[in-house]
Amino acid sequence: MTLHAARATFLLFPKDDDRFAERVESMAGDTPVRDSGHLEQELRRFYPQAVVRQRDSLGELSPDSETWYVYRDGSPVPADA
């Protein structure tokens, strides 16, 4: 699933967890851009293995946008896969 917030796009893993997406969306609205650590800390209250990483700026198509990867279980691949 992909969420868009002010100047940022969030790529969520797993993509099919609507509840996780809703929580990220509500928290991302309160998170300053470039503060992935704060968002990760807040998510870990509900998802202890959550990881938030910002894509390197060299990978961005526009200098005015950012992409963040948000992993509910710490990785894009489930542990049981």
N, C-alpha and C positions, 0 to 999 in steps of 0.2 A: 504494500500500500504506500502511496505517496501523499504527503501532506504539504501544503504550502503555507508559510507564515511570512511575516514581513521580511523580505529580502532573503528568505531561507526556504529550502526544500528539505523535507525529512523523508528519507527512505526507511521504511519500517520492516523489521524482520521479527516474527513471521508476518507475512502480508495479509493473512486472513483472520487476524485477531482484532475484531472491531473494538472490543473493550480497551485493549492496549492502545489502539489508535486514538480513541476518544481521550484517554488519559494523557497521551503525549500531546495531543492538540491543545488540551486545556492548560497543560503546564508550559508548553512552548510559548504560548501567548504572554506568559509572565517572565520568560527567560530572556535576558539581554542577548542579542546576537553576539556570537563568539564566546559564549559562556557554556560550553558543552558540559563542563564539570558540574555546574549547578543543576542542569537538567538531569544529568546522570544521578546525582545525589538524591534529587527529589524522586525520580523513578524507582530508585532502589528501596524506598520505603514500601513499595508495593511489589516490586520485582527485584529481588536481591541480586540477581545476576545481570541486571541491565547494564549495557555499555552504550555510550554515545561517543561517536567519533566524527570530526569534521573532515570532509574531503580536502585534500591538499589544494591550495589555490591554483596550482599549475594544472589541475584537472578541471577547473571551472571554465565554462565557455564565456562567461561574462564576469567582469570584475565586480559588478554590482550584485551578484547573487552568491549564495553559499549552498552547499549540500551537506547535510548531516546524515550519517548512518546511525540508526537507533535499533539496537539488538536487545530484544526482551530477555533472551537466554544467554547473552554474552557472545554470540556468534551467529552468522547467517544460516548455519547448518544445525538442525536440532541434534541434541546429544544422542538420540536413539536412531538417527539415520544411518 
